[in-house]
């Protein structure tokens, strides 16, 4: 379970925060709020009710504090009480946090208000308590009772973080020139307070610069298996080995936040889902969540409409075998189902150098001894050290839960100074292994069996040498002053662009709904291209490869190359079709649609003939969709639609395709072609078989934007 958190942000909204200092094009308040909004939206994105946030306004026009006596706390307001922050709260805060018309207000007094808020909310419970003070340090600050405040912060275990606009910070290397004396005194006062309570003090420039560094989420491990590692059967042999262990993820795929689907609410009684995360930021009282309803029909001429609806309980279970649905009854399935018990049985050992790393089939897990079980820890440690000393791996049969299918796993020892465990990965069964034979890369074998070492498809010695030098020059390692090899891109600085870019965009859109999303940070894009120094170092070797391989530029594909084509004639001048008495094809057969469609276009002499062939192909595609059993015909439909599109581009008749695919989309989405065909439309979108735009064919009237809108809309 995640730690409970109580965080209060004290934001200076004084009149002086309207100013634009040090050449910035935004006000000091907007600049400071970049950091505050990032911290708040990161907390909101977790969706945790135990991650509570409060906001206190310093130097506000009014006074609103949760204290009986407001004397000494003038121009301080609690804008957000401690609690879970949701999207409506962020919208309200965005409107309320504006520069005020006064610079009156004591930052030290605002700290007392924040401490009071945290103590009242958390009581004596275990919480991670923090106070962030963001200010420009201007105005008056009272130095009375600073030692008592520092003692209170330490006693209540509250961490104080002070971030100042243009505060001097020698560690970061920033110093403001011509600083006001009052501001300099306030900076010294705040620095002394932070040092007394063991807090954090810094300039806001450093905090904002660090926002580009993605924050790695620390996930608390949850055991995926708890049971015994066994060597032998303890029910039959007293000498069998049993060790109580737990299994945790070592590596796991981190996924970006998924989108939620909402529709306009049609009735007053529709259920309203709660707003808990940033994905639901646009949801209001007029929206409701999307619910999917699945119905099953069979052909029945005795009922109205020719189809009868069935309940799911009336259906028999079937499994896909190729294109065939194979039925299996529940009684037969129970016979084939393997009865298993949760356990990890050791079934063999293998030398480490005999194992091929490509056999790994999953992410890795760690096997550790059961917590608080000293006997199990000693036994597992003995097994780990035995495997390590013999340079062996163990192979085990793992059943994670009772009734689950067994897995074959590999167990490798891992020993570190303060930690030891077994690393576990899944191995393939015999049926999972596929052996493919490929022709050798260093020779060509002719039909007669002769081996040819020099061939146009084989690289020359000069090309092999040039490629070897090029690969070596692209090495991403360097040497330090002492000659030691240093990795220029450490793994800890390697972040997922997909994951962190989407999270960054979601946080930005929550605060700035109408502004464009800023570009990704350099830390995320630095690995998308080789470093400049590496590219410069490798350029001469790349030029050598181009020369050795005789690389030539391929001319672009000609558009509409078949429109005004010259039919190739044999050298003899004879008409082969006439000699063989071949008739020009008048009808396309659905069983051989693509070849016959191309043949019909090849012999078409008029535009009307092209239109006729296209019309026949379009009818075949629609019939194939209408008669498809599930998705059995979807692949053929996508293939035929792709051929139709390419041929009409070549024959410079894009309108024929566009006039067909637009109503086809409407028929699919409105279920006019044999029921729900949403999956087919998804396949068409994935294959990018939308409208032909002007960028593809000059004869098209469709713009690129219209073509994108056609594929993206539903």
N, C-alpha and C positions, 0 to 999 in steps of 0.2 A: 504494500500500500504506500502511495506517495506521501511525502511529508506535508503536514499542514503549514501554510504560509500566510503571514499577515504583513502586507507591505503598504506603507503610506508614502505618497509622493507629495512633497511640498513644492509648489510651483510659484515662482515670483512673477506676478502679472502686473507689476507696477508700471507707471507711466513711462519710465525710462526704458522699459523693455520694448517700446515701439521703435527705438533707434536702430539704425543700420550701421554697425561698427566694423572696423578692420576690413573694409572693402566687400563685405557680404551684401548680396542683393536681396536678402530677406531680413526681417526684423530679428532682434535678439530672442524674442519670445518664440517665434516660429522656428528658429534654429534650435533652441533648447527643447521645444516640444518634439522635434524629430527623435530625440533620444527617449523622451517620456512615452510618446505614442508607441515606439517600437517595443519598449518593455511591457506596456499595458496590453497591446495586441498579442504579444507572444504569450502572455498569461491567459488571455481570453481564448486563444486558439487551443489550449490544452483541454478546455471544457471541464476542468476540475472545479467542483464546488468548494474544495478545501484550499484552493489558491485564491485568497481574498485580497482585494485592492481597495485603498482609500485615497482620496485626493483632497489636499488642503490648498486653498488659494492664499498667497501672501500678497499684501498691499492691494487688497480688493476695495471696491467703493463702499462696501457695507461690512458689517461685522456679524458673523454667525458661527459661534463656537459652542461645543457641548459642555460649557462650564457655567456655574451659577453666577459667578462674578466675572463680567466681561472687561473689567478695568485692567488695563495693561495688555489686552489682546485686541485692541482696536485694529480694524482693517485686515482682519484674518477671518476666512470663511471656510467651512467644511463643504466642499463642492460634492464630494462623493463619500458616503459613509462606508466603513469597512464591510465588505461582503463580496459575493461573486459578481463580477462585471460581465454584462451581456451587451449585445449590439445596441439595444435602445439606450443603454447608459453611455456607450461611446458616442452615439449621435448627440445626446444631450451635453456631454462634456465638450464635444467639439464646438458647440454653440456658446457654452458658458465661459470657456477659457479664452478670454480676450483681454487685451491691455486695458487697464483701468485708467482713471483720471487722477490718480494720486501716487505718491511715492512714500506715503506714511505706512508704517507697519514694521514690527520687529521680528526678524528671522528667528531669534532665540526663543521668543514667545511662541512662534509657530511650532517649534520643536516640542514644547511642553504640551501643546494641543495634540500633536501626533502621538506622543507617548501616552497621553490619557486615552486616546482612541484605541490604541493597541491593547492597553491593559484592561480596559472595559470589555473589549471584544474577546480577547483570548483568555481572560481570567488567569488561572494558574496552569492551564493546559499546555501541553507540549506543542509549541509553534516555532517556526523559523521566522523571526521578527526582523524587519528592515525598515529604515526610514531613508528616503532619498530627498535631499534638499538641493533644488536647482535654482540658482539666483545669480544676479549680476553683481551682488555685493554692494550696491549703492543704497543710500539712505542711512538711517541711524540704527545701531544695534546695541542693546544693553548687555554689559558684561557682568551684571550682578548674578550671582548664583551659578556661574559656569561650572565650578567644581561639583556642585550638587547635581547638576544635570548630567555631567559625565559619569558620576557615580551611579545615578539612577539608570542610565543607559546600560552600564556594565552589569548592574544588579539584575535588571530585567532581561539581560541577554539580548539586547536590541542592537543591531549593527547600523551605524550611521554612515551614510555615503553622501559627501558634499561635492557637488559639481558646480563650478563657477564659470560664468560667461567671461572669457578673457582673463581668467585667473592665472597668475604666474605659477609655473610648475617647472622647476629646474630639471626634474627627472625626465619630463617629456621634451624639454628644450623650448618652452614658450615663455616669453616675457613681453608684457604690454608696455609700450613706450608712453611716456608722459601720463602716467597713471595718476588719477585723482588721489589726494592724501586720505580722504575718508574711505575710499574703496580699499586702499592699501591696508589701512588699519583694520577694516572689517575682514579682509582676507587673512590677516595674521591672527585675528580673534578666532575665526572659524578653524583655521589650521591647528591652533592650540587646543581647541575643543575636541577635534577629531583625534589628535594624538593622545589626549587624556583618556578617551573612551575606546581606544584601539580600533578606530573606524578607518574609512577610506576617504582620501582628499585628492582631488585632481581637477584639471581644467577640462571644460566641456569639449574642447576641440579633440582631445584624446578619446573621450568617450564616444563621440560621433564617428571618429575615424575607425574605431573598433567595431562599429555596426556592420561594416562590410565583411567582417569575419563571421561566417555562419556559426550559429550556436548548435553544438552537438547535443542531442537529447540523451540524457542518461536514463536508461531503462532498467528497472529492477527485474532481476531474473525470476521467472516462474518455472518450477520444475515440470518438465514434460514426461518424466517417468520417475517413479519411486518404487523400488523393488530390490530383487536380489540378483547379483551376478553369481552364477553357479558354474562349478566345474564338477560334473557328475550329478547323479540323481540322489539328493539327500533322503528321499523316501525309501530308497533301496540300499544305499551304502552309507555307513557311518563315516567313512573317510571323505565323503563328498565335501566340496568347498562352497560356502555361502557367505557372500559379503553384501551387506545392506548399502545401497548406493542411491544417488539422485542424479538426474540428468538435466542439464541446462543448455540453452542455446549459447554457442560461442560466436557464431556469425549468423546474421539474419538479414533478409532483404528489407530495407527501409522504404516505405511507400509514401508518396506525397498524399496530402489530404484529398479525399474523393469529393466530387460534387454531389449535392443533394437535388432531387427533382421536386419542383413545386408547380402547381397550376392555380388558376384563378378559382376562388371558391364560388360555387354556383348556388348553394343553399345556406341559410342561416344556421343550420344544425351541423354543418360539416365540422369534423374534429380539427382543432387547432394544435399542431405540434409545438413543443417548446423550443425556444431559441437558445442554443447552448454554445454553438461554435461559429466561427467566422464564415463557414460555408453557407450558413443560413442568414447572412447579413441583410439581404434584400427582402426577407420575408416580413410581411405585416399582416394586419387583420384580414386582408382580401385574398391571402394565399393559403393553400392547404397542401399537405404532402400527397404525392402520387402513390396510389395503391394499384397493384397489378391483379387482375382477375383472369384466370385461365379456364376456358371451357373446352369440352371434348365433344365432337360430333362424328357420327357415322352415317353413311348413305342408307336411306330407308325410304323407298318410293311410297310407302303406305301413309306417311305423315306429310303434313303441309310443308312445302318448301323442299321436300326430298331429303332432309337431314334431321336426324334425331339426336338430341343432346343426352350425354351420359354423365353420370357421376364418376369421380375418380375411382371410387371403390369397385365399380363395375368393370374396370379395365384390367387387362392382364399385363404383367410386366414383360417387357421385351428388351433384348440387347442388340445393339447394332453390330452386324457382322458384314463388313463391306457395305454394300447398298441394301442388304436384307435385314429386316427386323426379325430376330429369332425369339420366339416365345419360350418362357420357362415358367413352369408352375411353382407355387410357393413350396409345395412338398418336395419337388425335385431340387429346388434351390437349397433347401435345408440339408439335403443329402450331400451336396457339393460344398457346403459351408464348413470351414475348418474350425473346430472347437479349440480355442487357445486360452492360455493363462498368462497373465502379465509376468514376464521374467526375462532375464538375459542369460542365455546359456552359451558358455564358451564351447565352440565345436572344433577349434583347430588353431594352429599357429603357423606363421610364415616369416621367413627372413625378410628384413626390411628392403634389401637390395633386389628381392624377387618381386616386389610389388610395383605395379605401374600406376603412376599418379592419375592417369586419365580414367581409371576405374571409379574415381569418386563420383557419386551420383547426387549428392545433396550438400547443403551447407553443413558446417561442422557443429558438433555438440561437445560438451565436457561432461565427463563422468567423475563425480567426487563421492567421497564416503558420506553416509548419512550423518547429518549434523548431530552433535552431542553424543555420537556413538564412537568412543575411543577404540573399541575392539575392531569395528569395521574400518576405521581410519588406519589402524596398524596393518590390518590384513590387505587393504587396497594398496597401501604404500609398499608392502612387500611385493605384490604383483607388479606394480609399476616399475620398481627397481629391477626386478627379475627380467622384465621385458627390455628395459633399457640396457642392462649389462649384456644380454644375449643378442641385442640389436634385432629384436623380433617384434612383430605385430600379432595381436590376437584377433581371431575371427569369431563372431558371436551371432547367435540367432536371437533377435529382439522382438518381443511382443509388448507394445507400449501399454495397452489396456486389455482386459479380458475380452475375448471375442474379436479382437483386431487381427488383421492379417500380419503374419510374421515378416520381419525384415532381416536381411543379412548385413551386418555392420562390421567395420574394421576398427579396432581399438589400438591406438598408438600411444606410447608413454610420453609424457611431457613433464620435465623436472626443471624448476626454477629455484632460485635461492630461498624464496619464502612461499612457494606454492608448487604443488604437484597434482597431476590429474591424468586421466585417460582422455585422449581426443578421439572422437567417434565420427565416422562418416558412413553413409549407406553405400553398399556394394550392389552390383547388378546380379540378378539371377541369370542362369544360362540363357533363358529365352530373351533376356534384355540385350544380349550381346549381338551386334550386327557386324559381320565381317565383309568388307568391301575391298575389291582388288582394283588398283589403279595402275596405269602403265608407268614404267620407271621414268624418272626425270633425267637420267644421264645417258640413256640410249633409246634407240627406236628399233623395235622388233618387227621385221617385215612378215608378210603372210607366209613366206617359206620358212620362217624361223631364224633368218639371218639377223644378227645384231649389228646395227649401224651406229657408230660413235659420232660421226659428223653428219649433221642434217640441218635443214633450215629451221626445224622446230626445236633444235637443241641449242643451248647457249654456247657461244665460243669461249675459249679460255680468257680472252680479253674482257668479255662481258661479265664472266663470273668474277674475275679479279676486280673489275670496276664496282660491281655490286657489293662485294665484300668490303671494299674500302668505304663505300657510301654508308653501309650499315654501321661500320665502326665509327664513322664520323658523326653519326646521329646519337651516340651514346649520351645518356642523360646523367652522367656522373662527372664529378670533378675531383681535383685534389687540393687539399688545404696547404698551408705554408709548410707543414711538416711532411708533406708527401703522402698523407693518408687519404684513401678514397672516401669521398663524401657524396652522398646522394643529394642532388640539387633539388629534387622534389620529394621530400619525406612523405610517408604515407599519412601522417597526422595532419598534413596541410592539403590533403587531397579530398575535396568535398564533392558531393553529388550535385551537379548543376540542376538536374530535373527537380530533385527534392527541395533544395533550398531556394531555387528561383520561384517555384510555385508558392512556397510559403511566404516569400518576400512579396510577391504580387498580391496575395490574399491580404496580408497585413496592410499594405499600402492602399488597396482599394477600400478597406474598411474605414480608413480615415479620410481618404481623398476620393470620393465616389465619382467625381467628374473630371479628374485630372489623369493624364496618361501615365502608365506605369513606367518608372525610371528604368534605364538599362541595367542589366545585371552587373554586379561588382566585378572588379578585375580578378579577385580571388577565385571566382567561379569560372571565368573564361580563360584563365592563364593556361590551363591544360588542353584547351581546344585547338591549340596550334603550337608547334615547336618554338622554343625560345629563339629570339633573333640571332643570338650569337651562334647557336647550333646551325641555323639555316645558312648563315654566312659561311661557316666552316664546311658545310656539306655541299655548297653550291658547285664547286669545281668538280667534285666526284659525280654529282648529278649530271653535269654537262658531259662528262666522260661516258656515262651510261647511255645518254641520248645518242651520242656519236657511235658508240659500239653497237647499240641495238638498232641503229638506223631508224629512229622514231620519226614518223611523218604525220603531219596534221591531217585528220580525216575531214573531208569536206562535209558541210552540213547537209542533212537529208533534204532533198528537194520536195517542196510541197506541191501537191497536185500533179505528180509526175505522170499520171495516167490519163489526164484530161485530153490532151492533144497528143496522144501517143502514136507512134509509128509501129504498126504491127510487124513483128519480125517475120521475114519471109525466108524460106529455105533457099540455098544457093541455086538449087535446080529450078526454082521458080514454080514448082508444082504445088497445088493446093491439096494438102494431105487430107483435110476433112472431106473435100469433094471426092477424092479418090476412094476413101473408105466409106463414102456415102453416110457421113455423120450428119445428123440433123441438129440445128441449133436448139439448145435446150429451152423449153417453154415453161416448164414447171419444176420447182425445187422440191425434192423429197425431204421430209423431216428427218429421216434416218441418216441422211448424208448431206445435211444442210450446208455446212461451210464450204466443202469443195465444190458443190454444184452452184452455190451462190457466186463463188469466184469465177467459175467457168462461164456462168451466164453473163457476168459483168465483162469478162474478157471478149465475148462475142457481141456485146451490145454496140450498136452503131448509132443509136439515137438516145437522147435524154429520156424519152418515154420508156425505153427498154431498161434503163437504169432504175427508173421509178418503179417499173413493174417488178424487177428483181428485189428491190428494197421492200416493196409492199408485201411480197411473199415471205421474205425473211422476218419481217415484223410480225406477221400473223403466226409464223412458226414459234417465235419467241413467246408471244402472249399465250398460245396454246400450251406451250411447255410449262409455263408458270402455273397456268390454271389446273393442269393435270398432275402437278408435282405432288408426290406423297411425302409430306414434310419437306425436307431440303434435298430430296433425292435428285432433282433436276437443276438445282441452283448453280452448280459449277458449269454445266453446259450452257445455261442461260447467260452467265457472265462471259463465257468464252465467245458465244455467238454475238452478244452485244458488243464486245470488244472488236471482233472482226468487222461487224457492220460499221462501227465508228471509223476504224482505220481505212476501210475501203472507200467510204464516202468522203473522207478527207483527201484521199489520193485522187478521187475522181472529181474533186472540187464541187461537191454537192452537200455541204454541211447542213443546209436547211432541211433536207430530207431526214437527217438524223435528229436534229433538234425538234422538228415537228412531231417526231415519234416519242422521244424520251421524255418530253414534258408531260403529255397525258399518261405515259407509262408510270411515272412517279406518282401521279394522283391516283391512278387505279390501284397501285400497290399499297399506298398509305390508307386508302379508303376501303381496302379489303374487297375489291371488285374482281380479283383474279384468284378465286378459290380460297378465300379466308385470309388469315393473318400471315402476311409475307414481309414483316418488318425486318427479319434477318436477311432476306434477299436484298432489300434496299441498303442495309448496312454493308453487304458484300459489294454492291455497285459503288457505294461511296468509297469503300476502301480501295477498289480498283480504279478509282478516279475516272469513271465512265460517264461523267456529266456532260453538260452542253459543250459544243465545239465553239470556242470563242475566237476573236479576231487574232489573238496571238498564235493560234494553231492554224487557222485558215483565213486568208484574206477575204474570202467570199462570205464569211459569217457576219451577221449583224449583232451578235451577242458580245458584250464587253467582258473583260476578265472579271470585273466585280460581280456582274450578273451570274457568270458561271460559278464563281465561288459561293455566292448566295444560294444558288440552286442546290449545290451539294451539301451545304451546311445546314440549310433549313429543313424542317420536318413537317 
